[in-house]
């Protein structure tokens, strides 16, 4: 099965695989957002995070690989009374814009193998304007033991050292490691080993 077919199969079920509420970490950073800012929501899936950003008054581009997920994102945005630009894109081949966004949301984008991660991280940095905000949450390697969501390949997961090295050129970088119970649809449910990053380009 191709990667596109795998994701389309995941999103073909009725309802929202990851729920319709925004990621809790992203929502907790709402105080850093400003109306009128431009935002990119990477691998936005069914749109819960992109829609949340649009609800805060941001001009949002939501990108995802799966056309089935994108259709659900459009439906969710319409039901919430917001608009956002949506583009079907494979982030590994996407042409990242240069210094276009004030905010980049990278929530659980851990589909990338270790050798692919630097390309994504470089794209994120390229797309952020000077002073731009990166909001990232992912799973740590300890998540494998919890088995409550995320990839099964430990190399796809994030460590503090990995993120510190990847974004060492940022003006500020705040990384927090914690274990918490999360409820995000049927895909992320239960005690989880998390890592949060708030960075300024």
PyMOL commands that set and color helices and strands:
alter all, ss='L'
color gray80, all
select helices_A, chain A and resi 3-11+24-28+30-32+48-55+67-80+114-127+143-146+154-156+160-166
alter helices_A, ss='H'
color red, helices_A
select strands_A, chain A and resi 38-41+59-64+85-88+101-107+128-139+172-184+188-200
alter strands_A, ss='S'
color yellow, strands_A
deselect
rebuild
show_as cartoon
